[in-house]
Amino acid sequence: MVVVRATTFAGRAEAEQRTDRIYEFLELLGRPPAWHDDAACREHPRSWWFDKNPTRAIEVCARCLVLDECRAWGLSADAPTEGVLGGIVAKDRRRLRLRAAR
């Protein structure tokens, strides 16, 4: 049982490192929007926004000073297609985009 926990923590650490590398790569392609400097998510592990259970990310988003800006960006065509943006999971953002296109 201890081995399973060690493997689980190692898996999480690897996932966080991969997520950090993805963000570093994206930042090389272009600077994040200016409002992102004030985003509450910057103070938490990036992996939370790509976790299967997005509860922690959504709770952080709810207290964010730039929630409206992030939500608008998350619903735009320029936003990433995965993860939580503006407190909305990817599946719900796709649904909202489709509804707005009608």
MODELLER restraints for C-alpha pairs under 7 A, 6 or more apart:
rsr = mdl.restraints
at = mdl.atoms
rsr.add(forms.Gaussian(group=physical.xy_distance, feature=features.Distance(at['CA:16:A'], at['CA:46:A']), mean=6.90, stdev=0.5))
rsr.add(forms.Gaussian(group=physical.xy_distance, feature=features.Distance(at['CA:16:A'], at['CA:47:A']), mean=5.23, stdev=0.5))
rsr.add(forms.Gaussian(group=physical.xy_distance, feature=features.Distance(at['CA:19:A'], at['CA:46:A']), mean=6.63, stdev=0.5))
rsr.add(forms.Gaussian(group=physical.xy_distance, feature=features.Distance(at['CA:19:A'], at['CA:47:A']), mean=6.04, stdev=0.5))
rsr.add(forms.Gaussian(group=physical.xy_distance, feature=features.Distance(at['CA:20:A'], at['CA:46:A']), mean=6.84, stdev=0.5))
rsr.add(forms.Gaussian(group=physical.xy_distance, feature=features.Distance(at['CA:35:A'], at['CA:66:A']), mean=6.65, stdev=0.5))
rsr.add(forms.Gaussian(group=physical.xy_distance, feature=features.Distance(at['CA:38:A'], at['CA:65:A']), mean=6.89, stdev=0.5))
rsr.add(forms.Gaussian(group=physical.xy_distance, feature=features.Distance(at['CA:38:A'], at['CA:66:A']), mean=6.70, stdev=0.5))
rsr.add(forms.Gaussian(group=physical.xy_distance, feature=features.Distance(at['CA:39:A'], at['CA:64:A']), mean=6.18, stdev=0.5))
rsr.add(forms.Gaussian(group=physical.xy_distance, feature=features.Distance(at['CA:39:A'], at['CA:65:A']), mean=6.61, stdev=0.5))
rsr.add(forms.Gaussian(group=physical.xy_distance, feature=features.Distance(at['CA:39:A'], at['CA:66:A']), mean=5.89, stdev=0.5))
rsr.add(forms.Gaussian(group=physical.xy_distance, feature=features.Distance(at['CA:40:A'], at['CA:60:A']), mean=6.55, stdev=0.5))
rsr.add(forms.Gaussian(group=physical.xy_distance, feature=features.Distance(at['CA:40:A'], at['CA:61:A']), mean=6.90, stdev=0.5))
rsr.add(forms.Gaussian(group=physical.xy_distance, feature=features.Distance(at['CA:40:A'], at['CA:64:A']), mean=5.16, stdev=0.5))
rsr.add(forms.Gaussian(group=physical.xy_distance, feature=features.Distance(at['CA:41:A'], at['CA:60:A']), mean=6.71, stdev=0.5))
rsr.add(forms.Gaussian(group=physical.xy_distance, feature=features.Distance(at['CA:48:A'], at['CA:54:A']), mean=6.64, stdev=0.5))
rsr.add(forms.Gaussian(group=physical.xy_distance, feature=features.Distance(at['CA:48:A'], at['CA:56:A']), mean=6.64, stdev=0.5))
rsr.add(forms.Gaussian(group=physical.xy_distance, feature=features.Distance(at['CA:48:A'], at['CA:57:A']), mean=5.57, stdev=0.5))
rsr.add(forms.Gaussian(group=physical.xy_distance, feature=features.Distance(at['CA:49:A'], at['CA:57:A']), mean=5.43, stdev=0.5))
rsr.add(forms.Gaussian(group=physical.xy_distance, feature=features.Distance(at['CA:49:A'], at['CA:83:A']), mean=5.20, stdev=0.5))
rsr.add(forms.Gaussian(group=physical.xy_distance, feature=features.Distance(at['CA:49:A'], at['CA:84:A']), mean=5.04, stdev=0.5))
rsr.add(forms.Gaussian(group=physical.xy_distance, feature=features.Distance(at['CA:50:A'], at['CA:83:A']), mean=4.53, stdev=0.5))
rsr.add(forms.Gaussian(group=physical.xy_distance, feature=features.Distance(at['CA:50:A'], at['CA:84:A']), mean=6.70, stdev=0.5))
rsr.add(forms.Gaussian(group=physical.xy_distance, feature=features.Distance(at['CA:57:A'], at['CA:84:A']), mean=6.95, stdev=0.5))
rsr.add(forms.Gaussian(group=physical.xy_distance, feature=features.Distance(at['CA:58:A'], at['CA:87:A']), mean=4.71, stdev=0.5))
rsr.add(forms.Gaussian(group=physical.xy_distance, feature=features.Distance(at['CA:61:A'], at['CA:67:A']), mean=6.36, stdev=0.5))
rsr.add(forms.Gaussian(group=physical.xy_distance, feature=features.Distance(at['CA:61:A'], at['CA:86:A']), mean=6.09, stdev=0.5))
rsr.add(forms.Gaussian(group=physical.xy_distance, feature=features.Distance(at['CA:61:A'], at['CA:87:A']), mean=5.08, stdev=0.5))
rsr.add(forms.Gaussian(group=physical.xy_distance, feature=features.Distance(at['CA:62:A'], at['CA:87:A']), mean=6.57, stdev=0.5))
rsr.add(forms.Gaussian(group=physical.xy_distance, feature=features.Distance(at['CA:67:A'], at['CA:86:A']), mean=5.33, stdev=0.5))
rsr.add(forms.Gaussian(group=physical.xy_distance, feature=features.Distance(at['CA:68:A'], at['CA:86:A']), mean=6.89, stdev=0.5))
rsr.add(forms.Gaussian(group=physical.xy_distance, feature=features.Distance(at['CA:70:A'], at['CA:85:A']), mean=6.24, stdev=0.5))
rsr.add(forms.Gaussian(group=physical.xy_distance, feature=features.Distance(at['CA:70:A'], at['CA:86:A']), mean=4.72, stdev=0.5))
rsr.add(forms.Gaussian(group=physical.xy_distance, feature=features.Distance(at['CA:71:A'], at['CA:85:A']), mean=6.05, stdev=0.5))
rsr.add(forms.Gaussian(group=physical.xy_distance, feature=features.Distance(at['CA:71:A'], at['CA:86:A']), mean=3.85, stdev=0.5))
rsr.add(forms.Gaussian(group=physical.xy_distance, feature=features.Distance(at['CA:73:A'], at['CA:79:A']), mean=6.08, stdev=0.5))
rsr.add(forms.Gaussian(group=physical.xy_distance, feature=features.Distance(at['CA:74:A'], at['CA:85:A']), mean=5.26, stdev=0.5))
rsr.add(forms.Gaussian(group=physical.xy_distance, feature=features.Distance(at['CA:74:A'], at['CA:86:A']), mean=6.41, stdev=0.5))
rsr.add(forms.Gaussian(group=physical.xy_distance, feature=features.Distance(at['CA:75:A'], at['CA:93:A']), mean=6.06, stdev=0.5))
rsr.add(forms.Gaussian(group=physical.xy_distance, feature=features.Distance(at['CA:75:A'], at['CA:97:A']), mean=6.40, stdev=0.5))
rsr.add(forms.Gaussian(group=physical.xy_distance, feature=features.Distance(at['CA:81:A'], at['CA:90:A']), mean=6.21, stdev=0.5))
rsr.add(forms.Gaussian(group=physical.xy_distance, feature=features.Distance(at['CA:82:A'], at['CA:90:A']), mean=5.16, stdev=0.5))
rsr.add(forms.Gaussian(group=physical.xy_distance, feature=features.Distance(at['CA:83:A'], at['CA:89:A']), mean=6.00, stdev=0.5))
rsr.add(forms.Gaussian(group=physical.xy_distance, feature=features.Distance(at['CA:83:A'], at['CA:90:A']), mean=5.58, stdev=0.5))
rsr.add(forms.Gaussian(group=physical.xy_distance, feature=features.Distance(at['CA:84:A'], at['CA:90:A']), mean=6.13, stdev=0.5))
